[in-house]
């Protein structure tokens, strides 16, 4: 995936996750119970997945074309 598209998707996922999280915390009706309470819980989990997925897209675990850094005992 191209770096520009990857970072664009990351920013979009982060903003969507933060917006959804703020809506759940401050805007959603707090008297939801039963099935709607489970929906609210599911939306909270989706928020966590969106934010962590956006961070993963922004900073992938494996970097390409990197030079290994020397350790403290390497001379």
C-alpha positions, 0 to 999 in steps of 0.5 A: 500500500502506498504510504500516502494512502496508508496515512490517509486511511489512518487519519480517517480511521482515527478521526472516525474512532474519536468522533464515535467515542465522543458521541458514545460518551456524551451524545448517545442516550444514557438510558439505553438498556437491554439490546440497545445497551449491548449495541452501545457496548459494541459501538464502544468496541468498534471505537477501540478497534478503529483507534488501534487500527488507525495507529497500526496503519500510521506506524506499522510494526515492520519498517521497510529499508531500515538500517539496523541500529548498533547495540550498546556493546557493538564497536 
